[in-house]
Amino acid sequence: MKLTPLVAGALSAAVIAGITVWTFAHLPGLWVWAAFIGWASYDHSGANRKALFTSSACSVFGVVMAWLVALVVAGSVIPIASSISSAVAAAIASFIIVCVSRYLPFSNVPATFYGFASAFAFLLLSPRALSMEAMTATDLRNVLICVPVSLLIGSVLGVVHQTFASLLTAPEQRSLAPLATRLTPLKKDS
Protein backbone atom coordinates (compact mmCIF):
# COMPACT_ATOMS: atom_id res chain seq x y z
CA MET A 1 0.00 0.00 0.00
CA LYS A 2 1.55 3.27 -1.13
CA LEU A 3 0.15 6.53 0.24
CA THR A 4 0.10 10.19 -0.65
CA PRO A 5 3.00 12.15 0.89
CA LEU A 6 0.74 13.88 3.42
CA VAL A 7 -0.91 10.67 4.66
CA ALA A 8 2.45 8.86 4.69
CA GLY A 9 3.99 11.69 6.73
CA ALA A 10 1.07 11.74 9.14
CA LEU A 11 1.07 7.96 9.60
CA SER A 12 4.83 7.94 10.05
CA ALA A 13 4.63 10.73 12.65
CA ALA A 14 1.84 8.93 14.51
CA VAL A 15 3.69 5.61 14.68
CA ILE A 16 7.00 7.18 15.70
CA ALA A 17 5.34 9.49 18.26
CA GLY A 18 3.52 6.57 19.87
CA ILE A 19 6.63 4.41 20.04
CA THR A 20 8.64 7.35 21.36
CA VAL A 21 6.23 8.15 24.19
CA TRP A 22 6.04 4.49 25.21
CA THR A 23 9.85 4.09 25.06
CA PHE A 24 10.57 7.26 27.05
CA ALA A 25 8.16 6.06 29.74
CA HIS A 26 10.73 3.31 30.33
CA LEU A 27 13.79 5.60 30.23
CA PRO A 28 13.87 7.45 33.54
CA GLY A 29 16.04 10.53 33.36
CA LEU A 30 15.44 11.21 29.67
CA TRP A 31 12.69 13.58 28.58
CA VAL A 32 10.17 12.90 25.83
CA TRP A 33 9.28 16.59 25.56
CA ALA A 34 12.93 17.39 24.79
CA ALA A 35 12.99 14.63 22.16
CA PHE A 36 9.94 16.15 20.49
CA ILE A 37 11.64 19.57 20.57
CA GLY A 38 14.73 18.02 18.91
CA TRP A 39 12.52 16.40 16.27
CA ALA A 40 10.67 19.66 15.60
CA SER A 41 13.96 21.58 15.45
CA TYR A 42 15.28 19.19 12.80
CA ASP A 43 12.09 19.58 10.74
CA HIS A 44 11.99 23.35 11.26
CA SER A 45 15.62 23.61 10.19
CA GLY A 46 14.95 22.03 6.79
CA ALA A 47 14.83 18.26 7.42
CA ASN A 48 18.05 17.50 5.52
CA ARG A 49 21.68 16.63 6.35
CA LYS A 50 22.66 20.23 7.03
CA ALA A 51 19.62 20.57 9.29
CA LEU A 52 20.60 17.44 11.19
CA PHE A 53 24.08 18.85 11.77
CA THR A 54 23.18 22.43 12.63
CA SER A 55 20.03 21.63 14.60
CA SER A 56 21.83 19.01 16.68
CA ALA A 57 24.99 21.04 17.24
CA CYS A 58 23.11 24.21 18.04
CA SER A 59 20.57 22.65 20.40
CA VAL A 60 23.43 21.10 22.37
CA PHE A 61 25.26 24.45 22.30
CA GLY A 62 22.11 26.05 23.70
CA VAL A 63 22.07 23.55 26.56
CA VAL A 64 25.72 24.33 27.30
CA MET A 65 25.00 28.06 27.36
CA ALA A 66 22.02 27.52 29.69
CA TRP A 67 24.17 25.32 31.93
CA LEU A 68 26.76 28.09 32.16
CA VAL A 69 24.05 30.62 33.05
CA ALA A 70 22.69 28.22 35.69
CA LEU A 71 26.18 27.71 37.15
CA VAL A 72 26.62 31.48 37.45
CA VAL A 73 23.27 31.77 39.25
CA ALA A 74 23.54 28.67 41.45
CA GLY A 75 27.15 29.45 42.32
CA SER A 76 26.33 33.07 43.17
CA VAL A 77 29.12 34.21 40.83
CA ILE A 78 27.44 37.59 40.39
CA PRO A 79 26.92 38.90 43.95
CA ILE A 80 23.42 40.34 43.42
CA ALA A 81 19.87 39.03 43.68
CA SER A 82 19.40 35.80 41.76
CA SER A 83 16.68 37.30 39.54
CA ILE A 84 19.05 40.08 38.48
CA SER A 85 22.05 37.77 38.08
CA SER A 86 19.85 35.41 36.03
CA ALA A 87 18.83 38.25 33.76
CA VAL A 88 22.40 39.50 33.33
CA ALA A 89 23.77 36.01 32.66
CA ALA A 90 20.95 35.24 30.18
CA ALA A 91 21.58 38.54 28.40
CA ILE A 92 25.29 37.79 28.07
CA ALA A 93 24.56 34.24 26.89
CA SER A 94 22.08 35.52 24.29
CA PHE A 95 24.64 38.02 23.01
CA ILE A 96 27.23 35.24 22.66
CA ILE A 97 24.74 32.90 20.98
CA VAL A 98 23.95 35.43 18.28
CA CYS A 99 27.60 36.52 17.83
CA VAL A 100 28.92 32.99 17.29
CA SER A 101 26.15 32.23 14.79
CA ARG A 102 28.50 33.45 12.07
CA TYR A 103 30.26 30.07 12.34
CA LEU A 104 28.47 27.18 10.60
CA PRO A 105 28.27 24.78 13.54
CA PHE A 106 26.51 27.51 15.55
CA SER A 107 24.57 29.15 12.69
CA ASN A 108 21.10 27.87 13.60
CA VAL A 109 20.10 30.43 16.24
CA PRO A 110 16.52 29.15 16.70
CA ALA A 111 17.84 25.64 17.41
CA THR A 112 20.29 27.11 19.92
CA PHE A 113 17.44 28.79 21.74
CA TYR A 114 15.40 25.55 21.61
CA GLY A 115 18.26 23.89 23.49
CA PHE A 116 18.63 26.85 25.86
CA ALA A 117 14.90 26.84 26.67
CA SER A 118 14.81 23.05 27.01
CA ALA A 119 17.65 23.17 29.51
CA PHE A 120 15.88 25.79 31.60
CA ALA A 121 12.61 23.86 31.42
CA PHE A 122 14.43 20.91 32.95
CA LEU A 123 16.32 23.03 35.48
CA LEU A 124 13.26 24.90 36.71
CA LEU A 125 10.79 22.01 36.68
CA SER A 126 12.90 19.18 38.08
CA PRO A 127 13.41 19.15 41.85
CA ARG A 128 16.98 20.02 42.88
CA ALA A 129 18.17 20.19 39.24
CA LEU A 130 19.33 23.79 39.71
CA SER A 131 21.89 22.81 42.33
CA MET A 132 25.66 22.66 41.97
CA GLU A 133 25.55 18.99 42.98
CA ALA A 134 23.13 18.05 40.18
CA MET A 135 24.75 20.32 37.55
CA THR A 136 28.17 18.78 38.14
CA ALA A 137 27.01 15.15 38.47
CA THR A 138 28.11 12.62 35.88
CA ASP A 139 24.68 11.06 35.50
CA LEU A 140 21.21 11.89 34.19
CA ARG A 141 20.55 14.38 37.01
CA ASN A 142 22.85 16.76 35.14
CA VAL A 143 21.11 18.98 32.58
CA LEU A 144 24.30 18.84 30.52
CA ILE A 145 23.74 15.10 30.02
CA CYS A 146 20.02 14.32 30.06
CA VAL A 147 18.72 17.19 27.93
CA PRO A 148 21.25 16.93 25.06
CA VAL A 149 20.75 13.16 24.86
CA SER A 150 16.98 13.68 24.70
CA LEU A 151 17.29 16.45 22.08
CA LEU A 152 19.65 14.36 19.94
CA ILE A 153 17.30 11.38 20.10
CA GLY A 154 14.69 13.79 18.76
CA SER A 155 16.91 14.79 15.84
CA VAL A 156 17.25 11.11 14.97
CA LEU A 157 13.48 10.72 15.25
CA GLY A 158 13.15 13.46 12.62
CA VAL A 159 15.35 11.49 10.23
CA VAL A 160 13.44 8.27 10.98
CA HIS A 161 10.13 10.07 10.41
CA GLN A 162 11.28 11.37 7.04
CA THR A 163 12.69 7.99 5.97
CA PHE A 164 9.62 6.02 7.06
CA ALA A 165 7.27 8.51 5.36
CA SER A 166 9.28 8.18 2.16
CA LEU A 167 8.99 4.38 2.28
CA LEU A 168 5.22 4.66 2.68
CA THR A 169 4.83 7.19 -0.14
CA ALA A 170 3.86 6.01 -3.62
CA PRO A 171 6.96 6.14 -5.86
CA GLU A 172 5.30 8.48 -8.37
CA GLN A 173 4.61 10.99 -5.57
CA ARG A 174 7.98 10.91 -3.77
CA SER A 175 9.17 14.12 -5.43
CA LEU A 176 6.26 15.86 -3.65
CA ALA A 177 7.02 14.31 -0.25
CA PRO A 178 9.26 17.03 1.22
CA LEU A 179 6.64 19.70 0.52
CA ALA A 180 3.67 17.65 1.64
CA THR A 181 5.18 16.43 4.91
CA ARG A 182 6.99 19.64 5.84
CA LEU A 183 6.02 20.78 9.31
CA THR A 184 6.78 24.46 8.74
CA PRO A 185 4.70 26.91 6.71
CA LEU A 186 5.46 27.10 3.01
CA LYS A 187 6.80 30.41 1.76
CA LYS A 188 4.27 32.43 -0.17
CA ASP A 189 5.11 33.50 -3.68
CA SER A 190 5.96 37.18 -3.94
N, C-alpha and C positions, 0 to 999 in steps of 0.2 A: 504494500500500500504506500503510494507516494503522495505527499500532501502539498498544498500550496505553501509558499514560504512563511506566510503569517501563521497558519495553523501549525506548521512544523515547529516554528519558533516558540509558539505558545505551549505546545505539548512538551517540547524539550524543556522549557523553563519550568513547567509544572512538575515534571518528573524529577528534574534535578533539585528543585526547591524542596520537594517532599523528602527526597533522600537526604538532602543536606540537613534539614531540620531534625529528622530522626537520628542521623549520625551525630550531630552536635549535642543532642540530648545525652549521648553516651560518652562525650568527651569533656569531662569537667575541666574548667580552666580555659577552654577556648570558647569563643563567642560567635554565635550564629549571626547576630546582627552585624558584627564586623565583617564576617564573610560576605554577607549580602552587600555591604558597602563596597568591599573590594571588587565584587562582581559588577556592581553598577558603575564603579569607577572605570573598570576595563571597558565596559560597553560605552560609557559616556566619552571615553578618550579615543574612540574610533574602532574598537574591537578588531585590532590587527596586531602584528608583531611589535610595531613601535609602541602601540598602546599598552601591550602587555609589559614591555620594558619600562616605559615612563610611568605608567600608573602604579606598577609595583614598587619601583624605586622611590617614587615621590611619596606614596602613601607611607612607606617605611620611614623615609626622611621626615615626614610630618610627625610620626610617632616619636622619633628621636628628638625633634624640636620640642614637642610637648613634654617629653620626659625631662629635658633640660630645664624648661620653665618650672615644672613641678619640683625638681630638685632645688631650684633657687627659692621657691616658696616654702617647701617643707624644711629646708635647711636654714631658713631665715637669713639667707645671704644678703638680702637687701633689708637693712634694719628699720623697716617701717611696717605699717599695718599690712596684713596678708592680702587684703583686697587691693591695696595700692601696689604692693610688690607684684601681685599677680598681673595686674594691668600693665605695669612697666615691663615685666618680663615677656608677656604676650605681645606687647607692641614691638619690642626688640626682636623677638622671634619672627613676627610677621614681616618686619623690615628685611631680615636676613633671608627669609623664604622667597620673597619677591626678588631680592637682589641676586641670589644664586640661580634664579630661573633662567639666566642667560646661558647656563651650561646644560647640555642635552639631558644628562641623567636627572636633573632637577627642574626641567622645563615645564612640567605639568603642574602648574600652581593649584588648580582645583583639586587634583589628587593629593597634593601635599596637605591641603587643608582638610580633606577627608580623613587622612591619617591623623592629623593634629586633633580634629574634633573627636575622632574615635578614641584616641588615647585619653582625652579628657572625659569622655563619657564613661569609660572604664574607671578612671581615677576617682571621679566624683560619685559614681553610683555603686562602687564595690567597697564594702567595709574595709577599712584600714589600708586600702590600696595607695592612698596618698601619704604614706609614711616612708621614712628613709629605709626602714627594714624591708618593706615590700619592694620598693623601687630599686634596691640593690641586691635583691635575692636572685638566685640563679635557677628559679623555677617559674611556674606559670602564675605566681602571685605578682610577678614583675610585669608592668605594662610594656616594658621594652621587649618582652618575650611573647606574651600571650596575644597582644593585639596585632603585631606584625604577622605572626603565624596565621591568625584568623583572617587578616586582610589578604595575605598571599594565597591562602586556600580559596578565597573568593575570586581572585584573579584567575586562578586555574579553573574555577567553576565557570567563569565567563568563556574561556576557551572551550571547555567541554560542552557548554550550552550551544555555542556556535557550531561546533563539529557535529553534535548530535542532530541539531536542526538541519544541517546540510545533508546528513544521511537520510533524513526523513523527507526531504524535499524532492519532488519530481525532477528528474534530470533536466527536462526542458525549461524548468523554472528556476534553476539554481543561480542563473545570472541575476535574478531579481532578489534573491535571498538577503543580501546585506541591507537592501533598502526596506524590505518588508519586515525584517525582524529587528531592525534598529530600534533601540530603546530611547533615543533622543529625537527631538523634533527635527524634521527635515527642513533644510534652508529653503526659504521662499525665493522664487525667481524675482530678479529685480525688474 
